[in-house]
C-alpha cells in the first residue's frame, strides 16, 4: 500500500491533461495507492484568485478533483508538523537557502513534514526550485535523521503519469 501526498502543483498539472478524467479515475480506483487530504494543500487551492470567470471555474474544478482524489483520506495539521517544517526551514537557511518562510516554501516544507511525521511513502511534486531543490532535500534528510523520521521518496509528475496513463 502506497500512502502519498500530492504537492498542489500536481492537481493543476493533472487538470490540464486531455485525459485527466481517466487518469483521475485510475488514481481513485487503485486500491494500493492512497492520496491524502492535508488542509494546507486544500487551502492553497482555495486561495486561487477568483479574478476572472475562467479562474473561478478552474478553482472549482481543482477543488472538486482534489476532493475526489483524496476520497476522505485525511491527515490533520498539527503543531508537531509545523515545528518540523520550521526545523527544515531553519536548516535550509543555514545551508544557504534563499527563499523566505512566507513564500511557497512554507507550504512545501509543511507537506514534507506531514509526510515524514505520518510515515507516508511518496510525495509527488514538480517543484524543482523549492520543494525538490538540492538545499531543501539536504534539509529534510538531515532533520529527519535527527528527529528519527523516515524521509518520503520524492517523485515527479511524469512518474505519476507513467503509473496511471496507459
SEGU-443887 format. One line per field, with one value per atom (N, C-alpha, C): x negated, y negated, z; chain; atom name. Coordinates in nm, 2 decimals. Each point is the difference from the previous one (the first is absolute). Layout:
N
c1 = X|... .
c2 = Y|... .
c3 = Z|... .
mol = A|... .
atom = CA|... .
***
This chain:
166
c1 = -0.08|0.08|-0.09|0.01|-0.07|0.09|-0.05|0.07|-0.08|0.08|-0.07|0.07|-0.08|0.05|-0.03|0.09|-0.03|-0.03|-0.11|-0.02|0.11|0.03|0.11|-0.01|-0.12|-0.02|0.04|0.00|0.04|0.15|0.08|0.14|0.02|-0.07|0.01|-0.05|-0.11|-0.06|0.10|0.06|0.09|0.12|0.05|0.12|-0.02|-0.12|-0.03|-0.02|0.00|-0.02|0.13|-0.02|0.12|0.08|-0.07|0.07|0.00|0.02|-0.01|0.11|0.12|0.10|-0.04|-0.06|-0.04|-0.11|-0.10|-0.11|0.05|0.09|0.06|0.07|0.08|0.08|-0.10|-0.10|-0.10|-0.06|-0.03|-0.06|0.10|0.12|0.10|0.03|0.00|0.03|-0.11|-0.13|-0.11|0.00|0.02|0.02|-0.13|-0.12|-0.13|-0.06|0.08|-0.05|0.09|-0.03|0.09|-0.06|0.07|-0.04|0.07|-0.07|0.05|0.04|0.10|0.04|-0.08|-0.06|-0.07|0.04|0.06|0.06|-0.08|-0.13|-0.07|0.00|0.01|0.01|0.13|0.11|0.13|0.02|-0.06|0.01|-0.08|-0.11|-0.07|0.08|0.07|0.09|0.12|0.05|0.11|-0.04|-0.13|-0.05|-0.03|0.03|-0.02|0.09|-0.05|0.08|0.12|0.11|0.12|0.02|-0.11|0.00|0.09|-0.01|0.07|0.10|0.09|0.09|-0.07|-0.11|-0.08|-0.07|-0.05|-0.08|0.10|0.12|0.10|0.04|0.01|0.04|-0.12|-0.12|-0.12|-0.01|0.02|0.00|0.10|0.12|0.11|-0.04|-0.05|-0.04|-0.11|-0.10|-0.11|0.05|0.08|0.05|0.08|0.09|0.07|-0.09|-0.10|-0.10|-0.07|-0.04|-0.07|0.08|0.13|0.08|0.03|0.01|0.02|-0.13|-0.11|-0.13|-0.03|0.02|-0.03|0.10|0.12|0.10|0.03|-0.02|0.03|-0.12|-0.11|-0.12|-0.07|0.01|-0.03|-0.12|-0.09|-0.11|0.01|0.01|0.02|-0.13|0.00|-0.12|-0.01|-0.13|-0.02|-0.12|-0.01|-0.12|-0.13|0.01|-0.12|-0.05|0.10|-0.03|-0.06|0.07|-0.05|-0.14|-0.03|-0.13|-0.11|0.04|-0.09|-0.03|0.10|-0.02|-0.09|0.02|-0.09|-0.14|-0.02|-0.14|-0.06|0.08|-0.05|-0.05|0.09|-0.03|-0.13|-0.01|-0.12|-0.13|0.01|-0.12|-0.02|0.10|-0.01|-0.07|0.04|-0.06|-0.15|-0.03|-0.14|-0.08|0.06|-0.07|-0.01|0.05|0.00|0.12|0.11|0.13|0.04|0.06|0.03|0.14|0.09|0.14|0.04|0.09|0.05|0.12|0.02|0.11|0.14|0.02|0.14|0.02|-0.09|0.02|0.07|0.01|0.06|-0.08|-0.12|-0.08|0.05|0.08|0.06|0.10|0.08|0.10|-0.08|-0.10|-0.08|-0.06|-0.06|-0.06|0.10|0.12|0.11|0.05|0.00|0.04|-0.10|-0.13|-0.10|0.00|0.02|0.01|0.12|0.11|0.12|-0.03|-0.06|-0.03|-0.10|-0.10|-0.10|0.06|0.07|0.07|0.09|0.08|0.10|-0.06|-0.12|-0.06|0.05|0.03|0.05|-0.12|0.03|-0.10|-0.05|0.09|-0.04|0.06|-0.08|0.06|-0.03|0.11|-0.01|0.00|-0.10|-0.01|-0.07|0.02|-0.07|-0.08|-0.02|-0.06|-0.15|-0.07|-0.15|-0.07|0.06|-0.07|0.01|0.11|0.02|0.00|0.12|0.01|-0.11|-0.03|-0.09|-0.14|-0.03|-0.13|-0.10|-0.13|-0.11|-0.01|0.01|-0.02|0.12|0.12|0.12|-0.01|-0.04|-0.02|-0.10|-0.11|-0.10|0.06|0.08|0.06|0.10|0.08|0.09|-0.07|-0.10|-0.07|-0.08|-0.06|-0.08|0.10|0.10|0.10|0.07|0.04|0.07|-0.09|-0.12|-0.09|-0.01|-0.02|-0.01|0.13|0.12|0.13|0.05|-0.08|0.04|0.13|0.01|0.11|-0.06|0.08|-0.04|0.04|-0.09|0.03|0.07|0.11|0.07|-0.08|0.04|-0.06|0.07|-0.08|0.06|0.00|0.12|0.02|0.06|-0.02|0.04|0.14|0.06|0.13|-0.01|-0.11|-0.02|0.01|-0.05|0.01|0.14|0.08|0.14|0.07|-0.03|0.07|-0.05|-0.12|-0.05|0.07|0.03|0.07|0.15|0.07|0.14|0.05|-0.09|0.04|-0.04|0.10|-0.04|-0.02 .
c2 = 0.12|-0.12|-0.12|-0.09|-0.12|-0.11|-0.08|-0.11|-0.12|-0.10|-0.11|-0.13|-0.11|-0.13|-0.06|-0.08|-0.07|-0.15|-0.05|-0.14|-0.07|-0.12|-0.08|0.00|-0.02|-0.01|0.12|0.12|0.12|-0.01|-0.05|-0.01|-0.10|-0.11|-0.09|0.06|0.08|0.06|0.11|0.08|0.10|-0.05|-0.12|-0.06|-0.03|-0.03|-0.04|0.11|0.12|0.12|0.03|0.03|0.03|0.12|0.10|0.12|-0.01|-0.12|-0.02|0.09|0.01|0.08|0.14|0.06|0.14|0.02|-0.09|0.01|-0.01|-0.10|-0.01|0.12|0.06|0.12|0.11|0.02|0.11|-0.02|-0.13|-0.03|0.04|-0.04|0.02|0.15|0.08|0.14|0.09|-0.06|0.08|0.03|0.13|0.03|-0.01|0.02|-0.01|-0.14|-0.10|-0.14|-0.09|-0.06|-0.09|-0.14|-0.10|-0.14|-0.06|-0.07|-0.07|-0.14|-0.04|-0.14|-0.06|-0.12|-0.07|-0.14|-0.06|-0.13|-0.11|-0.02|-0.10|0.01|0.12|0.02|-0.05|0.04|-0.04|-0.15|-0.06|-0.14|-0.07|0.05|-0.06|0.00|0.11|0.00|-0.10|0.00|-0.10|-0.14|-0.03|-0.14|-0.04|0.08|-0.04|-0.12|-0.11|-0.12|0.02|-0.06|0.01|-0.12|-0.04|-0.12|0.01|0.10|0.02|0.11|0.01|0.11|0.14|-0.01|0.12|0.05|-0.10|0.04|0.05|-0.05|0.05|0.14|0.03|0.13|0.10|-0.04|0.08|0.04|-0.10|0.02|0.10|-0.01|0.10|0.14|0.01|0.12|0.07|-0.08|0.05|0.05|-0.08|0.05|0.12|0.01|0.13|0.12|-0.02|0.10|0.04|-0.09|0.02|0.09|-0.04|0.08|0.14|0.02|0.13|0.09|-0.06|0.07|0.04|-0.09|0.04|0.09|-0.01|0.10|0.02|-0.11|0.01|0.05|0.02|0.04|-0.13|-0.03|-0.13|0.01|-0.09|-0.02|-0.14|-0.01|-0.13|-0.07|-0.13|-0.08|0.00|-0.02|-0.01|-0.09|-0.03|-0.08|0.08|0.13|0.08|-0.01|0.01|-0.02|-0.13|-0.11|-0.13|-0.02|0.06|-0.01|0.07|0.11|0.08|-0.08|-0.06|-0.08|-0.12|-0.06|-0.12|0.05|0.12|0.05|0.02|0.06|0.01|-0.14|-0.10|-0.13|-0.06|0.02|-0.06|0.07|0.13|0.07|-0.04|-0.01|-0.05|-0.13|-0.10|-0.13|0.01|0.09|0.02|0.05|0.08|0.05|-0.09|-0.12|-0.10|-0.02|0.06|-0.01|-0.15|-0.04|-0.14|-0.04|0.09|-0.03|-0.03|-0.09|-0.04|0.09|0.01|0.08|-0.03|-0.13|-0.04|0.02|0.06|0.04|0.13|0.06|0.13|0.11|-0.03|0.10|0.05|-0.09|0.04|0.12|-0.01|0.11|0.12|-0.02|0.12|0.07|-0.07|0.06|0.07|-0.06|0.06|0.13|0.00|0.13|0.11|-0.03|0.10|0.03|-0.09|0.03|0.09|-0.03|0.09|0.14|0.01|0.13|0.08|-0.07|0.06|0.04|-0.10|0.03|0.11|0.02|0.10|0.13|0.00|0.12|0.03|-0.10|0.02|0.05|0.06|0.06|-0.10|-0.08|-0.08|-0.14|-0.10|-0.13|-0.02|-0.03|-0.04|-0.15|-0.05|-0.14|-0.03|-0.11|-0.05|-0.12|-0.03|-0.13|0.02|-0.02|0.02|-0.11|-0.12|-0.11|0.00|0.04|-0.01|0.14|0.07|0.13|0.10|0.01|0.10|-0.06|-0.12|-0.06|0.08|-0.01|0.07|-0.04|-0.13|-0.05|0.05|-0.01|0.05|0.15|0.08|0.14|0.04|-0.07|0.02|-0.03|-0.11|-0.03|0.10|0.06|0.10|0.12|0.05|0.12|-0.03|-0.11|-0.03|0.00|-0.08|-0.02|0.13|0.08|0.12|0.11|0.00|0.09|-0.04|-0.13|-0.05|0.02|0.00|0.01|0.14|0.09|0.14|0.02|-0.07|0.02|0.05|0.07|0.05|-0.10|-0.04|-0.10|0.07|-0.05|0.07|-0.01|0.09|-0.01|-0.12|-0.06|-0.11|0.04|-0.01|0.04|-0.12|0.00|-0.12|0.04|-0.11|0.02|0.10|0.00|0.10|0.14|0.02|0.14|0.04|-0.10|0.02|0.04|-0.08|0.03|0.14|0.03|0.13|0.12|-0.02|0.10|0.01|-0.11|0.01|-0.03|-0.02|-0.02|0.12|0.05|0.12|-0.04 .
c3 = 0.00|0.00|0.00|-0.10|-0.01|0.05|0.10|0.06|-0.05|-0.06|-0.07|0.03|-0.02|-0.01|-0.14|-0.05|-0.13|0.04|-0.05|0.01|-0.07|0.03|-0.06|-0.15|-0.05|-0.15|-0.08|0.07|-0.07|-0.04|0.08|-0.04|-0.12|0.00|-0.11|-0.13|0.01|-0.12|-0.05|0.09|-0.03|-0.07|0.05|-0.06|-0.15|-0.04|-0.13|-0.10|0.05|-0.09|-0.08|-0.13|-0.08|0.06|0.06|0.06|0.15|0.05|0.15|0.07|-0.05|0.06|0.01|-0.10|0.00|0.10|0.00|0.10|0.14|0.02|0.14|0.04|-0.09|0.04|0.03|-0.07|0.03|0.13|0.04|0.13|0.11|-0.02|0.10|0.02|-0.11|0.00|0.05|-0.01|0.04|0.15|0.04|0.14|0.08|-0.07|0.07|-0.01|-0.02|-0.02|0.07|0.11|0.07|0.00|-0.05|0.00|0.12|0.08|0.12|-0.02|0.07|0.02|0.11|-0.02|0.10|-0.01|0.11|-0.01|-0.07|0.03|-0.07|-0.16|-0.05|-0.14|-0.05|0.06|-0.04|0.02|0.10|0.02|-0.11|-0.05|-0.11|-0.12|-0.03|-0.12|0.02|0.12|0.03|-0.02|0.02|-0.01|-0.14|-0.10|-0.14|-0.02|-0.05|-0.02|-0.09|0.04|-0.08|-0.09|-0.07|-0.08|-0.12|-0.07|-0.13|0.02|-0.10|0.00|-0.02|-0.08|-0.03|0.13|0.08|0.12|0.11|0.00|0.09|-0.03|-0.13|-0.05|0.03|-0.02|0.02|0.15|0.08|0.15|0.04|-0.05|0.03|-0.05|-0.12|-0.06|0.08|0.04|0.08|0.14|0.07|0.13|-0.01|-0.11|-0.02|-0.02|-0.09|-0.03|0.13|0.07|0.13|0.09|0.02|0.09|-0.05|-0.13|-0.06|0.02|-0.03|0.00|0.14|0.10|0.14|0.06|-0.05|0.04|0.15|0.08|0.14|0.09|-0.06|0.07|0.05|0.13|0.05|0.10|-0.01|0.10|0.05|0.13|0.06|0.02|-0.01|0.03|0.16|0.04|0.15|0.03|0.12|0.05|-0.03|0.02|-0.03|-0.15|-0.09|-0.14|-0.03|0.06|-0.02|0.05|0.12|0.06|-0.09|-0.05|-0.09|-0.13|-0.05|-0.12|0.02|0.12|0.04|0.02|0.05|0.01|-0.13|-0.10|-0.14|-0.05|0.02|-0.05|0.07|0.13|0.06|-0.05|-0.02|-0.05|-0.15|-0.08|-0.14|0.00|0.08|0.00|0.05|0.09|0.05|-0.11|-0.09|-0.12|-0.11|0.01|-0.10|-0.09|0.05|-0.08|0.00|-0.11|-0.02|0.02|-0.01|0.01|0.14|0.02|0.14|0.04|0.13|0.05|-0.05|-0.03|-0.04|-0.15|-0.07|-0.14|-0.01|-0.12|-0.01|0.07|0.04|0.06|0.14|0.06|0.13|-0.02|-0.10|-0.03|-0.05|-0.08|-0.05|0.12|0.10|0.11|0.09|0.01|0.08|-0.06|-0.14|-0.06|0.03|-0.01|0.02|0.15|0.09|0.14|0.03|-0.06|0.02|-0.05|-0.12|-0.05|0.09|0.05|0.09|0.13|0.06|0.13|0.00|-0.11|-0.01|-0.07|-0.03|-0.06|-0.14|-0.08|-0.14|-0.09|-0.11|-0.08|-0.11|-0.06|-0.11|0.00|-0.04|-0.03|-0.15|-0.07|-0.14|-0.01|-0.08|-0.02|-0.13|-0.06|-0.12|0.03|0.13|0.05|0.02|-0.11|0.01|0.08|0.00|0.07|0.15|0.05|0.15|0.06|-0.01|0.06|-0.04|-0.12|-0.05|-0.02|0.04|-0.01|0.08|-0.04|0.07|0.15|0.02|0.14|0.09|-0.06|0.08|0.03|-0.10|0.02|0.10|0.00|0.11|0.14|0.00|0.13|0.05|-0.09|0.04|0.06|-0.07|0.04|0.13|0.01|0.13|0.12|-0.01|0.11|0.03|-0.10|0.02|0.07|-0.03|0.07|0.14|0.03|0.14|0.08|-0.07|0.06|0.00|-0.06|-0.02|-0.08|-0.11|-0.10|-0.13|-0.07|-0.13|-0.11|-0.08|-0.11|-0.11|-0.04|-0.11|-0.13|-0.09|-0.14|-0.07|-0.09|-0.08|-0.15|-0.05|-0.15|-0.07|-0.13|-0.08|-0.06|-0.06|-0.07|-0.11|-0.07|-0.11|0.05|0.12|0.06|0.03|0.04|0.03|-0.13|-0.11|-0.13|-0.05|0.02|-0.04|0.07|0.12|0.08|-0.04|-0.03|-0.02|-0.14|-0.09|-0.14|-0.08|-0.08|-0.08|-0.14 .
mol = A|A|A|A|A|A|A|A|A|A|A|A|A|A|A|A|A|A|A|A|A|A|A|A|A|A|A|A|A|A|A|A|A|A|A|A|A|A|A|A|A|A|A|A|A|A|A|A|A|A|A|A|A|A|A|A|A|A|A|A|A|A|A|A|A|A|A|A|A|A|A|A|A|A|A|A|A|A|A|A|A|A|A|A|A|A|A|A|A|A|A|A|A|A|A|A|A|A|A|A|A|A|A|A|A|A|A|A|A|A|A|A|A|A|A|A|A|A|A|A|A|A|A|A|A|A|A|A|A|A|A|A|A|A|A|A|A|A|A|A|A|A|A|A|A|A|A|A|A|A|A|A|A|A|A|A|A|A|A|A|A|A|A|A|A|A|A|A|A|A|A|A|A|A|A|A|A|A|A|A|A|A|A|A|A|A|A|A|A|A|A|A|A|A|A|A|A|A|A|A|A|A|A|A|A|A|A|A|A|A|A|A|A|A|A|A|A|A|A|A|A|A|A|A|A|A|A|A|A|A|A|A|A|A|A|A|A|A|A|A|A|A|A|A|A|A|A|A|A|A|A|A|A|A|A|A|A|A|A|A|A|A|A|A|A|A|A|A|A|A|A|A|A|A|A|A|A|A|A|A|A|A|A|A|A|A|A|A|A|A|A|A|A|A|A|A|A|A|A|A|A|A|A|A|A|A|A|A|A|A|A|A|A|A|A|A|A|A|A|A|A|A|A|A|A|A|A|A|A|A|A|A|A|A|A|A|A|A|A|A|A|A|A|A|A|A|A|A|A|A|A|A|A|A|A|A|A|A|A|A|A|A|A|A|A|A|A|A|A|A|A|A|A|A|A|A|A|A|A|A|A|A|A|A|A|A|A|A|A|A|A|A|A|A|A|A|A|A|A|A|A|A|A|A|A|A|A|A|A|A|A|A|A|A|A|A|A|A|A|A|A|A|A|A|A|A|A|A|A|A|A|A|A|A|A|A|A|A|A|A|A|A|A|A|A|A|A|A|A|A|A|A|A|A|A|A|A|A|A|A|A|A|A|A|A|A|A|A|A|A|A|A|A|A|A|A|A|A|A|A|A|A|A|A|A|A|A|A|A|A|A|A|A|A|A|A|A|A .
atom = N|CA|C|N|CA|C|N|CA|C|N|CA|C|N|CA|C|N|CA|C|N|CA|C|N|CA|C|N|CA|C|N|CA|C|N|CA|C|N|CA|C|N|CA|C|N|CA|C|N|CA|C|N|CA|C|N|CA|C|N|CA|C|N|CA|C|N|CA|C|N|CA|C|N|CA|C|N|CA|C|N|CA|C|N|CA|C|N|CA|C|N|CA|C|N|CA|C|N|CA|C|N|CA|C|N|CA|C|N|CA|C|N|CA|C|N|CA|C|N|CA|C|N|CA|C|N|CA|C|N|CA|C|N|CA|C|N|CA|C|N|CA|C|N|CA|C|N|CA|C|N|CA|C|N|CA|C|N|CA|C|N|CA|C|N|CA|C|N|CA|C|N|CA|C|N|CA|C|N|CA|C|N|CA|C|N|CA|C|N|CA|C|N|CA|C|N|CA|C|N|CA|C|N|CA|C|N|CA|C|N|CA|C|N|CA|C|N|CA|C|N|CA|C|N|CA|C|N|CA|C|N|CA|C|N|CA|C|N|CA|C|N|CA|C|N|CA|C|N|CA|C|N|CA|C|N|CA|C|N|CA|C|N|CA|C|N|CA|C|N|CA|C|N|CA|C|N|CA|C|N|CA|C|N|CA|C|N|CA|C|N|CA|C|N|CA|C|N|CA|C|N|CA|C|N|CA|C|N|CA|C|N|CA|C|N|CA|C|N|CA|C|N|CA|C|N|CA|C|N|CA|C|N|CA|C|N|CA|C|N|CA|C|N|CA|C|N|CA|C|N|CA|C|N|CA|C|N|CA|C|N|CA|C|N|CA|C|N|CA|C|N|CA|C|N|CA|C|N|CA|C|N|CA|C|N|CA|C|N|CA|C|N|CA|C|N|CA|C|N|CA|C|N|CA|C|N|CA|C|N|CA|C|N|CA|C|N|CA|C|N|CA|C|N|CA|C|N|CA|C|N|CA|C|N|CA|C|N|CA|C|N|CA|C|N|CA|C|N|CA|C|N|CA|C|N|CA|C|N|CA|C|N|CA|C|N|CA|C|N|CA|C|N|CA|C|N|CA|C|N|CA|C|N|CA|C|N|CA|C|N|CA|C|N|CA|C|N|CA|C|N|CA|C|N|CA|C|N|CA|C|N|CA|C|N|CA|C|N|CA|C|N|CA|C|N|CA|C|N|CA|C|N|CA|C|N|CA|C|N|CA|C|N|CA|C|N|CA|C|N|CA|C|N|CA|C|N|CA|C|N|CA|C|N|CA|C|N|CA|C|N|CA|C|N|CA|C|N|CA|C .
***
